[in-house]
Structures are given as C-alpha cells and as structure tokens.
Amino acid sequence: MTLLHVHDYGGDGPQLVLLHGFSRSLADWDAAATLLTAGHRVLSVDLPGHGRSPDVSPWTLPTVVRHIADTLDAHGVPEAVVVGHSLGGMVAVEYARANPDHARARAAVNLDGFWWGREYPGADRVSEALPASAGAIAPPEYIEEKVLHAARLGIPADRAEAAARAAARPLPDGKWQTLPERAAALEILDELDKLGALGVTTWLDGVDCPLLLVQAARRLPPAPGMEWFDDFSTRFAREVSDELAALSRARQTITVTTIDATHPMNLEAPRAVATLVADFVRGLLQPS
C-alpha cells in the first residue's frame, strides 16, 4: 500500500478532496481550501511523484486512483466530492469512474482538465515541447521566475512563491528539481495522450455520478516564441466547449460552466473557485 501526502484543512460538513495539476502540488489549493472549510471538511492530496508524495512506477491512472482511495481510507474519508484542477481534474473523473456506486465519489469537479490526442492538429508540436522540459533541473532563479510569471496573472507573490517551492525540490547546488522527475513526467504525459485520444464525449461516457466541468474563460498570455500554442489551445478549448455544451443537454448529471480566470484558476481566483465548488455541493444536498 502506498499512502500519499495529505494536508487536512479541517472544517465541518460534506467532505471535499482537492487534487492539483501536473508539476504542481497541494499547496496550489491553500487559499481556496481555507475558504471552503466554512462549510466542508477539506483535505488536499499530493499526487504520486508530486510535492511530498512518493513516486510510483508505472504512473498510470488506475494505480493513482487506487493510491488515493487507500490514502483517504487511512484518513477516515470513505466518501467525498473529489475536486481536481487540470491533471487533478482528470484524475477526479477517473476516481469517479472507478467507483460507480458513488460509495467513494459522491460527485466530481473537473477544473479545466481536458487534453488532446496525439492525432489532434498541431499536437505534434506540443509533443515535442512538453517532454523536452519534463522533470527538468531548473536554475537557482527558478522560484523568482515563477513568482514574476504569476504576478502577470494577478497572483500575489507570497501565494505564488509558496506554491512554486512546494512543487519543486531544492538541490545542494542551489538548483531545483522540478517534479515529478523525468521518468514519471513522461509516463503522465503518455496517460494524458491516451485520454485525449478518446475525445471528451467518449471519455466521459460511463461516469454516472454528478459532474461539474469547468473551463477557464480567459487564455494564458502566450510565452515569447510560443504564440502558436495560444492559437492551438484556443481552438482546442472552443471544441471542448462545444462538446461539453452538447453533453450537458443530453445528460442531467453533467453541469458545465466557465470561470473568469486563466488556467491556474485555483491560484488566480481562489474565492471564485471556492464559491463555485460550494454552490455545486450545496445543490447535491438539495432534494430533487
């Protein structure tokens, strides 16, 4: 049994489990989690190979789902609404799929966790860029660079610095090991490609519990030399939006919305994220 690193924020009420994105950590949830404790018991989890959780090999979604279940059992959380951002959003959906009787996953929230297959137009360029930086050793100024980038999104420096430090490991020479390390990072990207190849509609087929699917309403500013990725991601987000709209019309268990933020919404707009999640959970408790 592999137990993952957990932060228990406390609180009373329906239980929430918060999952972070790729190459991030549970620290991304600190601001939103604190707000959610007003009406919920809140825990956050470092995914395998991230933050302070141990590595697993191979890094596959079924394995990760099993480790999350074991970890929650160890913390006395047999049932929860699982809320994930980015990679964590996809894991939340897979956690719900693995527990179809709703005994563990009362519902799932996916915050901007959608991916493309390798055959998607333009994905070949992404497939070259992402693996090149996966699990990289970053220079000593890595944290400062992360804080400066976050400032462009309106993320406070203290929040950005704490999140950046929690998502990497300091090395003796002053450099930083980004997490997960390279082998696990490449395995994760492979898992994402497999999900993306299904397309959103096929991927969500068979997940019967209530789902809240959220997209970022604003795009990240393009990095210098990466303007092509802005066009790619904008087109992909538009196509996902069309699929989600159709799904929400066809399936009463699916709720679709957007949030006025860019992709790192739990860092950028924690109050809006907390309100969205709390309203969704409140709706689950209302008699139909």
C-alpha positions as CSV (number, residue, x, y, z in Angstrom):
1,M,0.0,0.0,0.0
2,T,1.3,3.5,-0.9
3,L,0.0,6.4,1.1
4,L,0.2,9.8,-0.4
5,H,0.9,13.1,1.4
6,V,-2.2,14.8,2.6
7,H,-3.0,18.2,4.2
8,D,-6.1,18.2,6.3
9,Y,-7.5,21.7,6.5
10,G,-10.3,20.7,8.9
11,G,-13.8,22.1,8.8
12,D,-17.2,20.5,9.2
13,G,-19.7,19.4,6.6
14,P,-19.6,17.4,3.3
15,Q,-16.1,16.1,2.7
16,L,-14.0,17.5,-0.2
17,V,-10.8,16.1,-1.6
18,L,-8.7,18.5,-3.6
19,L,-6.3,17.4,-6.3
20,H,-3.7,19.6,-8.1
21,G,-2.4,19.8,-11.6
22,F,0.7,18.4,-13.4
23,S,4.0,19.5,-11.9
24,R,2.2,21.3,-9.1
25,S,1.3,20.4,-5.5
26,L,-1.4,20.6,-3.0
27,A,-0.1,24.0,-1.9
28,D,-2.0,25.4,-5.0
29,W,-5.2,24.8,-3.1
30,D,-4.2,26.6,0.2
31,A,-6.2,29.8,-0.5
32,A,-9.4,28.1,-1.8
33,A,-9.3,25.3,0.7
34,T,-9.2,27.7,3.6
35,L,-12.4,29.4,2.2
36,L,-14.1,26.0,1.7
37,T,-13.6,25.0,5.4
38,A,-16.5,27.3,6.3
39,G,-18.9,24.6,5.2
40,H,-16.9,21.5,4.4
41,R,-14.3,19.1,5.8
42,V,-11.4,19.7,3.4
43,L,-8.4,17.6,2.5
44,S,-5.9,18.0,-0.3
45,V,-3.6,15.4,-1.7
46,D,-0.2,15.4,-3.4
47,L,-0.5,13.2,-6.5
48,P,2.3,10.5,-6.8
49,G,5.6,12.0,-7.7
50,H,4.5,15.5,-6.8
51,G,5.0,17.6,-3.7
52,R,5.8,15.4,-0.8
53,S,4.2,12.2,-2.1
54,P,6.3,9.2,-3.1
55,D,7.0,8.2,-6.7
56,V,5.1,5.3,-8.2
57,S,6.1,3.3,-11.2
58,P,4.5,3.0,-13.6
59,W,2.5,6.2,-13.2
60,T,-0.9,5.1,-14.5
61,L,-4.4,6.4,-13.7
62,P,-5.7,3.2,-12.2
63,T,-2.7,3.0,-9.9
64,V,-3.1,6.6,-8.9
65,V,-6.8,6.2,-8.2
66,R,-6.1,3.1,-6.0
67,H,-3.5,5.0,-4.0
68,I,-5.9,7.9,-3.5
69,A,-8.5,5.5,-2.2
70,D,-6.1,3.9,0.2
71,T,-4.9,7.3,1.4
72,L,-8.4,8.5,2.0
73,D,-9.3,5.3,3.9
74,A,-6.3,5.9,6.1
75,H,-7.6,9.4,6.9
76,G,-11.1,8.3,7.6
77,V,-12.6,9.7,4.4
78,P,-14.7,6.9,2.9
79,E,-16.8,9.2,0.7
80,A,-16.1,12.7,-0.7
81,V,-16.7,15.1,-3.6
82,V,-13.4,14.9,-5.5
83,V,-12.3,18.3,-6.9
84,G,-9.4,18.4,-9.3
85,H,-7.6,21.1,-11.3
86,S,-6.0,20.3,-14.7
87,L,-4.4,16.8,-14.3
88,G,-6.2,16.6,-11.0
89,G,-9.5,17.2,-12.7
90,M,-8.9,14.2,-15.0
91,V,-7.9,12.1,-12.0
92,A,-11.1,13.2,-10.2
93,V,-13.2,12.0,-13.2
94,E,-11.3,8.7,-13.3
95,Y,-11.7,8.3,-9.5
96,A,-15.5,8.7,-10.0
97,R,-15.4,6.1,-12.9
98,A,-13.6,3.6,-10.7
99,N,-16.3,3.9,-8.0
100,P,-19.6,3.7,-10.0
101,D,-21.8,3.0,-6.9
102,H,-21.0,6.5,-5.6
103,A,-19.8,4.9,-2.4
104,R,-16.5,6.8,-2.6
105,A,-17.1,9.6,-5.1
106,R,-20.3,11.4,-4.4
107,A,-19.5,13.7,-7.3
108,A,-16.5,15.0,-9.2
109,V,-15.4,18.5,-10.2
110,N,-13.0,19.0,-13.1
111,L,-11.5,22.4,-13.3
112,D,-10.1,22.8,-16.8
113,G,-8.7,19.3,-17.0
114,F,-9.0,18.4,-20.7
115,W,-6.4,17.0,-23.1
116,W,-5.9,16.3,-26.8
117,G,-4.8,13.2,-28.5
118,R,-1.6,12.9,-30.5
119,E,-3.6,13.0,-33.7
120,Y,-5.1,16.3,-32.9
121,P,-4.0,19.0,-35.4
122,G,-0.9,20.7,-34.0
123,A,-0.4,18.2,-31.2
124,D,2.9,17.1,-32.7
125,R,4.5,20.4,-31.8
126,V,3.2,20.1,-28.2
127,S,4.5,16.6,-28.1
128,E,8.0,17.9,-28.9
129,A,7.8,20.9,-26.4
130,L,6.4,19.3,-23.3
131,P,8.6,16.2,-23.0
132,A,11.7,18.4,-23.5
133,S,11.1,20.2,-20.2
134,A,9.5,17.3,-18.3
135,G,11.3,16.7,-15.0
136,A,13.9,19.3,-15.8
137,I,16.6,20.6,-13.4
138,A,15.8,24.3,-13.1
139,P,18.3,27.1,-12.4
140,P,18.7,28.8,-8.9
141,E,16.4,31.7,-10.1
142,Y,13.6,29.3,-10.9
143,I,11.4,30.4,-7.9
144,E,11.8,34.1,-8.7
145,E,10.9,33.5,-12.3
146,K,7.7,31.6,-11.2
147,V,6.7,34.5,-9.0
148,L,7.2,37.0,-11.7
149,H,5.2,35.0,-14.2
150,A,2.4,34.6,-11.6
151,A,2.3,38.4,-11.0
152,R,1.2,38.8,-14.6
153,L,-1.9,36.8,-13.7
154,G,-2.6,38.9,-10.6
155,I,-1.4,36.1,-8.2
156,P,0.0,37.5,-5.0
157,A,3.8,37.0,-4.6
158,D,3.5,35.1,-1.3
159,R,1.0,32.7,-2.7
160,A,3.0,32.2,-5.9
161,E,6.3,31.6,-4.0
162,A,4.8,29.1,-1.5
163,A,3.2,27.2,-4.4
164,A,6.4,27.2,-6.5
165,R,8.6,26.0,-3.6
166,A,6.1,23.2,-2.8
167,A,6.1,21.9,-6.4
168,A,9.9,21.5,-6.7
169,R,12.8,20.1,-4.6
170,P,15.9,22.2,-3.8
171,L,19.2,20.7,-4.8
172,P,22.5,21.1,-2.9
173,D,24.0,23.3,-5.7
174,G,21.1,25.8,-5.5
175,K,19.2,24.5,-8.5
176,W,15.8,23.0,-8.3
177,Q,14.5,19.5,-9.3
178,T,11.1,20.1,-10.9
179,L,8.5,17.5,-10.0
180,P,7.6,14.9,-11.0
181,E,11.0,13.7,-12.1
182,R,11.5,12.9,-15.7
183,A,10.5,9.2,-15.9
184,A,7.2,9.8,-14.1
185,A,6.6,13.0,-16.0
186,L,6.9,11.2,-19.3
187,E,4.5,8.4,-18.1
188,I,2.0,11.0,-17.1
189,L,2.1,12.7,-20.5
190,D,1.5,9.3,-22.1
191,E,-1.5,8.7,-19.9
192,L,-2.9,12.1,-20.9
193,D,-2.4,11.4,-24.5
194,K,-4.4,8.2,-24.1
195,L,-7.3,10.1,-22.5
196,G,-7.1,12.8,-25.1
197,A,-7.3,10.3,-27.9
198,L,-10.8,9.3,-26.8
199,G,-12.3,12.8,-27.2
200,V,-14.2,14.4,-24.3
201,T,-17.6,12.8,-25.1
202,T,-16.3,9.3,-25.3
203,W,-14.0,9.8,-22.2
204,L,-16.9,10.9,-20.0
205,D,-19.1,8.1,-21.2
206,G,-19.9,5.7,-18.3
207,V,-19.2,8.2,-15.5
208,D,-22.7,8.4,-13.9
209,C,-22.2,10.5,-10.8
210,P,-22.8,14.2,-10.8
211,L,-20.0,16.1,-12.7
212,L,-19.2,19.8,-12.7
213,L,-17.0,20.5,-15.7
214,V,-15.4,24.0,-15.7
215,Q,-13.3,25.8,-18.3
216,A,-11.2,28.8,-18.0
217,A,-12.9,31.8,-19.6
218,R,-9.6,33.5,-20.4
219,R,-6.5,32.2,-22.1
220,L,-3.0,32.4,-20.6
221,P,-0.8,35.1,-22.2
222,P,1.4,33.4,-24.8
223,A,5.1,32.9,-23.8
224,P,7.6,34.5,-26.2
225,G,8.1,32.2,-29.1
226,M,5.1,30.2,-28.2
227,E,2.4,32.2,-29.9
228,W,1.5,29.1,-31.9
229,F,0.4,27.4,-28.7
230,D,-2.0,30.2,-27.9
231,D,-3.8,29.5,-31.3
232,F,-3.7,25.7,-30.6
233,S,-5.1,25.9,-27.1
234,T,-7.8,28.5,-28.1
235,R,-9.0,26.2,-30.9
236,F,-9.0,23.2,-28.6
237,A,-10.8,25.0,-25.8
238,R,-13.5,26.1,-28.3
239,E,-14.0,22.5,-29.5
240,V,-14.2,21.2,-25.9
241,S,-16.8,23.8,-25.1
242,D,-19.0,22.7,-27.9
243,E,-18.7,19.1,-26.8
244,L,-19.5,20.0,-23.2
245,A,-22.5,22.0,-24.2
246,A,-23.9,19.0,-26.0
247,L,-23.2,16.7,-23.1
248,S,-24.9,19.0,-20.6
249,R,-28.0,19.0,-22.8
250,A,-28.0,15.2,-23.1
251,R,-27.1,14.2,-19.6
252,Q,-28.8,15.7,-16.5
253,T,-25.8,14.6,-14.3
254,I,-23.4,16.9,-16.1
255,T,-23.2,20.6,-15.3
256,V,-20.9,22.8,-17.4
257,T,-19.7,26.4,-16.7
258,T,-16.8,28.7,-17.0
259,I,-14.8,30.8,-14.6
260,D,-13.4,34.3,-15.2
261,A,-9.8,33.3,-14.9
262,T,-7.0,31.6,-16.8
263,H,-5.9,28.0,-16.4
264,P,-4.3,28.3,-12.9
265,M,-7.7,29.3,-11.6
266,N,-7.2,27.9,-8.1
267,L,-4.2,30.2,-7.6
268,E,-5.6,33.1,-9.6
269,A,-9.2,33.2,-8.4
270,P,-9.5,31.1,-5.2
271,R,-12.6,32.8,-4.0
272,A,-14.4,32.3,-7.2
273,V,-13.3,28.7,-7.3
274,A,-14.4,28.1,-3.7
275,T,-17.8,29.7,-4.4
276,L,-18.3,27.6,-7.5
277,V,-17.5,24.3,-5.7
278,A,-19.6,25.2,-2.6
279,D,-22.6,26.1,-4.7
280,F,-22.3,22.8,-6.6
281,V,-22.0,20.7,-3.4
282,R,-25.0,22.6,-1.9
283,G,-27.0,21.7,-5.0
284,L,-26.2,18.0,-4.5
285,L,-27.7,18.2,-1.0
286,Q,-31.0,19.7,-2.1
287,P,-33.8,17.2,-2.5
288,S,-34.7,16.7,-6.2
